[in-house]
Amino acid sequence: MVIRRRAAILAAVAAAATAALLSGCTPDAEPAESDGGRTVQLGAPGEEGRELSSDEIAELGQPGYTDADVAFVHGMIMHHEQALVMTSLVGERTARDDLPRLAERLDVSQNDEIAQMTQWLEARGEPLSASEAHHDHGQMPGILTDEQLAELTASSGAAFDRLFLEYMIYHHEGAIAMVDELLSGDGGQESQLFQLASHIDGDQRVEISRMKRLLAELP
């Protein structure tokens, strides 16, 4: 899986960075040495060394984020926002007792991930949304067309239930495709973004399994 390969790459990068630090081979810093479980960065001649914190060690060699990461976050926020539009239709249209509970769980997960992605953008000084010139909403995998949304909105009862589950499964599969595209390209190298993308991927897969079970139960 792409995510496992990326995890292995990040682990290798972190291990290599720590090894370089311990051996004093980093080109832009003074050599460091390990002293009884501590990692010490040696100072200039005549100066004392400085013990590095665990956070400083973890940051060594960590790759930064890319334009592809920013585009992914912008796109995924819009993607999640459409899912929230879909779940808002459930209460007045469903014929089942369990579908509103599913919609509530989807609301919680989508809103939580939107909040995480918004914080990621804010922490890096990036705009919170992409301009239309830089992101075509209709080209994202799993995005419903206006006609499909209209069809879902106009339905009710058992017809709505089946259409909602089919469309939301399709929508979630699109989000997984977006994660795969990110991690197989130039993005997903930054550790926090990688963790966020992996979390989204995992959530979507769990929710797809749940929705497929409900879909199989429909008459």
C-alpha positions as CSV (number, residue, x, y, z in Angstrom):
1,M,0.0,0.0,0.0
2,V,1.2,3.5,-0.7
3,I,0.7,4.6,2.9
4,R,3.0,1.8,4.2
5,R,5.7,2.7,1.7
6,R,5.5,6.3,2.7
7,A,5.6,5.4,6.4
8,A,8.8,3.3,5.7
9,I,10.3,6.3,3.9
10,L,9.6,8.6,6.8
11,A,11.0,6.2,9.3
12,A,14.1,5.8,7.2
13,V,14.5,9.5,7.0
14,A,14.2,10.0,10.7
15,A,16.6,7.2,11.4
16,A,19.1,8.5,9.0
17,A,18.9,12.0,10.4
18,T,19.4,10.8,14.0
19,A,22.3,8.6,12.9
20,A,23.9,11.6,11.1
21,L,23.4,13.7,14.2
22,L,25.0,11.1,16.5
23,S,28.0,10.6,14.1
24,G,28.6,14.3,13.6
25,C,28.2,14.0,9.8
26,T,25.6,16.8,9.3
27,P,27.0,19.4,7.0
28,D,25.2,22.4,8.5
29,A,25.6,21.7,12.2
30,E,28.3,21.0,14.7
31,P,28.9,17.3,15.4
32,A,26.8,15.7,18.1
33,E,27.5,12.8,20.5
34,S,25.4,10.6,22.7
35,D,26.1,10.8,26.4
36,G,24.3,8.3,28.6
37,G,21.1,8.4,26.6
38,R,21.4,12.2,25.9
39,T,22.1,13.7,22.5
40,V,24.6,16.6,22.7
41,Q,25.4,19.0,20.0
42,L,29.0,20.0,20.2
43,G,29.8,23.7,20.3
44,A,32.4,25.7,18.5
45,P,36.0,25.5,19.8
46,G,36.1,26.8,23.4
47,E,32.3,26.6,23.8
48,E,30.3,24.0,25.7
49,G,28.0,21.6,23.9
50,R,24.2,21.8,24.1
51,E,21.9,18.9,24.8
52,L,19.2,18.6,22.2
53,S,15.5,18.1,23.1
54,S,13.5,15.1,21.8
55,D,11.6,17.6,19.6
56,E,14.8,19.0,18.1
57,I,16.0,15.5,17.3
58,A,12.7,14.5,15.8
59,E,12.8,17.6,13.5
60,L,16.2,16.8,12.1
61,G,15.9,15.8,8.5
62,Q,12.1,16.2,8.4
63,P,10.9,17.2,4.9
64,G,8.8,20.3,4.6
65,Y,5.4,20.6,3.0
66,T,4.8,21.3,-0.7
67,D,2.4,23.1,-3.0
68,A,0.8,19.6,-3.6
69,D,0.1,19.3,0.1
70,V,-1.6,22.7,0.2
71,A,-3.7,21.8,-2.8
72,F,-4.6,18.5,-1.3
73,V,-5.8,20.2,2.0
74,H,-7.8,22.8,0.1
75,G,-9.4,20.2,-2.0
76,M,-10.2,17.8,0.8
77,I,-11.8,20.6,2.8
78,M,-14.2,21.2,-0.1
79,H,-14.7,17.5,-0.5
80,H,-15.7,17.1,3.1
81,E,-18.0,20.1,2.9
82,Q,-20.0,18.4,0.2
83,A,-20.3,15.3,2.4
84,L,-21.8,17.6,5.1
85,V,-24.4,18.9,2.6
86,M,-25.3,15.3,1.9
87,T,-25.7,14.3,5.6
88,S,-27.9,17.4,6.2
89,L,-30.5,15.8,3.9
90,V,-30.9,12.6,5.9
91,G,-33.1,13.7,8.8
92,E,-36.1,14.7,6.8
93,R,-35.9,12.1,4.0
94,T,-34.8,8.8,5.4
95,A,-37.1,5.9,6.2
96,R,-34.7,4.2,8.6
97,D,-33.8,4.7,12.2
98,D,-30.1,3.8,11.8
99,L,-29.3,6.2,8.9
100,P,-29.6,9.4,11.1
101,R,-27.0,7.8,13.5
102,L,-24.7,7.2,10.6
103,A,-25.1,10.7,9.3
104,E,-24.3,12.0,12.8
105,R,-21.1,10.0,12.9
106,L,-20.1,11.2,9.5
107,D,-20.8,14.8,10.6
108,V,-18.5,14.4,13.6
109,S,-15.6,12.9,11.6
110,Q,-15.9,15.3,8.6
111,N,-16.0,18.4,10.8
112,D,-13.1,17.1,13.0
113,E,-11.0,16.6,9.9
114,I,-11.9,20.0,8.5
115,A,-10.8,21.6,11.7
116,Q,-7.5,19.7,11.6
117,M,-6.9,20.7,8.0
118,T,-7.8,24.4,8.8
119,Q,-5.4,24.4,11.6
120,W,-2.7,22.9,9.4
121,L,-3.1,25.8,6.9
122,E,-3.3,28.4,9.6
123,A,0.0,27.2,11.2
124,R,1.8,27.6,7.9
125,G,0.3,30.9,6.9
126,E,-1.5,29.5,4.0
127,P,-4.9,30.8,2.7
128,L,-7.8,28.8,4.1
129,S,-9.4,28.2,0.7
130,A,-8.2,27.9,-2.8
131,S,-9.3,30.3,-5.5
132,E,-11.4,28.9,-8.3
133,A,-8.5,29.5,-10.7
134,H,-6.4,27.1,-8.8
135,H,-8.8,24.3,-8.0
136,D,-11.6,22.9,-10.1
137,H,-14.2,21.5,-7.7
138,G,-15.7,19.3,-10.3
139,Q,-12.5,17.4,-11.1
140,M,-12.0,16.0,-7.6
141,P,-12.7,12.2,-7.4
142,G,-16.0,11.4,-5.7
143,I,-17.5,14.8,-6.0
144,L,-21.2,14.7,-6.9
145,T,-22.5,16.7,-9.8
146,D,-25.2,19.3,-9.4
147,E,-27.6,16.9,-11.1
148,Q,-26.7,14.1,-8.7
149,L,-27.2,16.3,-5.7
150,A,-30.5,17.5,-7.1
151,E,-31.6,13.8,-7.5
152,L,-30.6,13.0,-3.9
153,T,-32.4,16.1,-2.6
154,A,-35.6,15.3,-4.5
155,S,-35.8,11.7,-3.3
156,S,-37.2,10.4,0.0
157,G,-37.9,7.1,1.9
158,A,-36.3,3.9,0.7
159,A,-35.2,5.5,-2.6
160,F,-33.3,8.2,-0.7
161,D,-31.7,5.7,1.7
162,R,-30.3,3.6,-1.2
163,L,-29.2,6.7,-3.2
164,F,-27.6,8.3,-0.1
165,L,-25.5,5.2,0.7
166,E,-24.5,4.7,-2.9
167,Y,-23.5,8.3,-3.4
168,M,-21.7,8.6,0.0
169,I,-19.7,5.4,-0.7
170,Y,-18.7,6.8,-4.1
171,H,-17.8,10.1,-2.3
172,H,-15.6,8.4,0.3
173,E,-13.9,6.3,-2.4
174,G,-13.0,9.6,-4.1
175,A,-11.4,10.9,-0.9
176,I,-9.2,7.7,-0.7
177,A,-8.2,8.3,-4.3
178,M,-7.1,11.8,-3.4
179,V,-4.9,10.5,-0.6
180,D,-3.4,7.8,-2.9
181,E,-2.7,10.5,-5.5
182,L,-1.0,12.7,-3.0
183,L,1.2,10.0,-1.5
184,S,2.2,8.6,-4.9
185,G,3.3,12.0,-6.1
186,D,5.2,15.0,-4.7
187,G,3.2,15.4,-1.6
188,G,2.7,13.8,1.8
189,Q,6.4,14.0,2.9
190,E,5.8,16.3,5.8
191,S,5.1,14.2,8.9
192,Q,2.1,16.0,10.1
193,L,0.4,16.2,6.7
194,F,1.2,12.5,6.2
195,Q,-0.4,11.6,9.5
196,L,-3.5,13.7,8.6
197,A,-3.8,12.1,5.2
198,S,-3.4,8.6,6.7
199,H,-6.1,9.4,9.3
200,I,-8.5,10.6,6.5
201,D,-7.8,7.4,4.5
202,G,-8.5,5.2,7.5
203,D,-11.7,7.0,8.5
204,Q,-13.1,6.8,5.0
205,R,-12.4,3.0,4.8
206,V,-14.1,2.3,8.1
207,E,-17.1,4.4,7.1
208,I,-17.3,2.7,3.6
209,S,-17.4,-0.7,5.3
210,R,-20.2,0.4,7.6
211,M,-22.2,1.9,4.7
212,K,-21.8,-1.2,2.6
213,R,-23.3,-3.3,5.4
214,L,-26.3,-0.9,5.6
215,L,-26.7,-1.0,1.9
216,A,-26.8,-4.8,1.9
217,E,-29.6,-4.7,4.4
218,L,-31.9,-2.5,2.3
219,P,-34.9,-4.4,0.7
